[in-house]
Structures are given as C-alpha cells and as structure tokens.
Amino acid sequence: MNALGMIEVQSIPAGIEAGDFMLKAASVNLVTAQAVCAGKYIVIVTGEVAAVRSSVQAGEEAAGNLLINSIVISGIHWQVPRAINACTEIGQVEAVGVMETYSLCAAVVAADAAVKAAEVDLIEVRLGRGLGGKSFIVLTGDVAAVRASIDAGTAQDEVQGLMSRSVVIPSPHPDIIKSLL
C-alpha cells in the first residue's frame, strides 16, 4: 500500500453504491465503508497510487452531485489506515495531541501530515461517528513531537478553514489515557 483514497457522500444509499463502483474499478483494499453522522457515507481504500486514483474517480462519478469531498494521498503513512479503524496500541504516554475538524477528509489529511512530521503514534482517527459530522485525531509521543505533529496537521492547505480546535496535553492524567483507548 502506498496511497489512500476516500470519498464522502451526502447520501447513505448513494455512498454504498459509489463504494461498490470503487471496489470494482480497481484492485484496492477496503479500509472502511460506513455511515457517519449527519446521514453521510464514507469509503476509504488503499493500494497502489494508480489503482487508488482510478477507484476514487469511479466513486466520484457514481456519487455525482451527492459527493461532498474526495481525496487521494500518495505515500500515506502506514499508521493512518490503522488509526481510522482504531487498532492502535500505545505504551508510556508523555503527551497527547488532539485535532478536531469539521470535515472527514480534512481529518485524514491532517492525520497523515501529523504522523509524517514527527515521531508520534496515532491512537485514533475518528471520522464522524457520533460527532455530528465532525472528526478528530488523537496522537501521542513526547511533548515536542506532539507539538510538531499538531502544527504540521493544522498547517495543511486542505485543512484551512476546516479545523475546529487542537490541543497538546503534556503529562495527561492516566484516566484520560484510559478514556482514549
């Protein structure tokens, strides 16, 4: 896998249909396909860059005017798809960083930039489930790395105007860490 593609559709039936078109259009791996808050549907795939581009293009065409947003990220960091599915294990926590976005696609872009910027571990990329259409990214590492990651994630052009808030929490309380896992 070296690319990630995503579509965000404003209709659940149209999103499911677009996801089917995506998976039939190219040899890609499904990361997730699910309904999210505000009655939207997302489909995320990984694979070779050309296959992911073809897949996303097929999804865009199938969704038509119901498409909200789409992205293709070449060279996606391996932690991003894992964190989207909340499959991350963490050890000792020195600091926690949290970014909140108004867009699901912007959250994926911010997470990828953040994890590429410094030595951090993504705990989760929560995409619109139970959040009224918002998304958030949780990451951990040493304080300087978490700050650098948050700065990188919030600085992306695709995120401008779509970032709600971000925070770096040095030495978080153990109960807060437990609540994030």
C-alpha positions in Angstrom: 0.0 0.0 0.0 1.3 3.4 -0.8 -1.8 5.5 -1.3 -5.1 6.1 0.4 -8.3 7.3 -1.3 -11.5 8.5 0.3 -14.9 9.7 -0.8 -17.5 11.4 1.4 -21.1 11.3 0.1 -24.2 13.1 1.5 -26.4 10.0 1.0 -26.1 6.6 2.5 -27.5 4.6 -0.4 -25.5 6.7 -2.9 -22.4 6.2 -0.8 -22.8 2.4 -0.7 -23.3 2.3 -4.5 -20.3 4.5 -5.0 -18.2 2.2 -2.7 -19.2 -0.7 -4.9 -18.1 1.1 -8.0 -14.8 2.0 -6.3 -14.1 -1.6 -5.4 -15.0 -2.9 -8.8 -13.0 -0.2 -10.7 -9.5 -1.2 -9.5 -7.5 -3.6 -7.3 -7.7 -1.8 -4.0 -8.1 -2.8 -0.3 -11.1 -1.5 1.6 -10.1 0.2 4.9 -13.7 1.1 5.8 -17.1 1.9 4.3 -19.7 3.2 6.7 -22.5 5.6 7.5 -21.3 8.5 9.6 -23.1 11.3 11.3 -25.4 13.7 9.6 -26.5 11.0 7.2 -23.3 10.8 5.2 -21.3 7.8 4.0 -17.6 7.4 3.6 -15.5 4.8 1.7 -11.7 4.6 2.3 -9.4 2.4 0.2 -5.7 1.8 0.0 -3.4 0.4 -2.7 -1.1 1.4 -5.5 -1.4 5.1 -6.4 -2.8 4.5 -9.9 -5.4 1.9 -8.6 -6.5 4.3 -5.8 -6.8 7.2 -8.2 -9.0 5.0 -10.5 -11.1 3.8 -7.6 -11.7 7.3 -6.3 -12.6 8.6 -9.7 -15.1 5.8 -10.1 -16.6 6.7 -6.7 -16.8 10.4 -7.6 -18.6 9.6 -10.9 -21.0 7.2 -9.2 -21.8 9.7 -6.4 -22.3 12.6 -8.9 -23.8 15.7 -7.3 -24.1 13.9 -3.9 -20.3 13.9 -3.5 -19.2 16.1 -0.6 -15.4 15.6 -0.9 -12.7 13.2 -2.0 -9.0 12.8 -1.5 -6.1 10.7 -2.7 -3.0 10.8 -0.6 0.1 9.3 -2.3 2.7 7.9 0.2 0.2 7.6 3.0 1.8 6.8 6.4 1.1 3.3 7.5 -0.4 4.4 10.8 -3.3 6.3 9.2 -5.4 3.4 8.0 -4.8 1.5 11.2 -5.9 4.5 13.3 -9.0 5.0 11.2 -10.0 1.5 12.4 -8.9 2.3 16.0 -6.4 -0.6 16.0 -3.5 1.1 17.8 -1.7 0.0 20.9 0.2 2.6 23.0 2.8 2.4 25.7 4.0 5.1 28.0 2.4 8.5 27.3 4.3 11.7 27.7 1.8 13.9 25.8 -1.4 13.7 23.9 -2.4 15.8 21.0 -5.9 16.2 19.7 -7.1 17.9 16.5 -10.8 18.4 15.6 -12.1 19.1 12.1 -15.4 19.9 10.5 -14.5 17.7 7.5 -13.8 14.0 7.4 -11.4 14.3 4.5 -9.6 17.1 6.3 -9.1 14.9 9.3 -7.4 12.2 7.2 -5.1 14.8 5.5 -4.2 16.3 8.9 -3.5 12.9 10.5 -1.2 11.9 7.6 0.7 15.2 7.8 1.0 14.9 11.6 2.4 11.4 11.7 4.9 12.2 9.0 6.1 15.4 10.8 7.5 13.8 13.9 7.9 10.5 15.9 4.4 10.1 17.2 1.8 7.3 17.4 -1.7 7.8 16.1 -4.2 6.5 18.6 -7.3 7.1 16.6 -8.7 9.0 13.6 -12.4 9.2 14.4 -14.4 10.0 11.3 -17.8 11.4 12.1 -19.3 8.6 14.1 -21.4 10.1 16.9 -19.9 13.5 16.3 -22.5 15.4 14.3 -20.3 15.3 11.2 -17.0 16.4 12.9 -13.9 14.3 13.1 -10.9 14.1 15.5 -7.4 12.8 15.6 -5.6 11.6 18.8 -1.9 11.1 18.8 0.8 10.6 21.4 4.6 11.0 21.8 7.0 13.2 23.6 5.8 16.8 24.1 8.0 18.3 21.3 7.0 15.7 18.8 3.3 16.1 19.6 3.5 19.9 19.2 5.4 19.5 15.8 2.8 17.0 14.6 -0.2 19.2 15.6 1.5 22.2 13.9 2.0 20.1 10.7 -1.5 18.7 10.7 -3.2 22.1 11.2 -1.0 23.8 8.6 -2.1 21.7 5.6 -3.8 23.7 2.8 -6.6 21.1 2.6 -7.4 21.7 6.3 -7.5 25.5 6.3 -11.0 26.7 7.4 -11.9 23.2 8.4 -10.0 22.9 11.7 -12.2 23.4 14.8 -9.6 23.2 17.5 -6.4 21.5 18.5 -4.6 20.9 21.8 -1.4 19.4 23.2 -1.7 18.0 26.7 1.7 17.3 28.5 1.6 14.6 31.1 -2.0 13.6 30.7 -3.8 12.1 33.7 -3.9 8.2 33.4 -7.7 8.2 33.5 -7.8 10.5 30.4 -5.5 8.0 28.6 -7.8 5.1 29.5 -10.7 7.0 28.1 -9.0 7.4 24.8 -8.3 3.7 24.3 
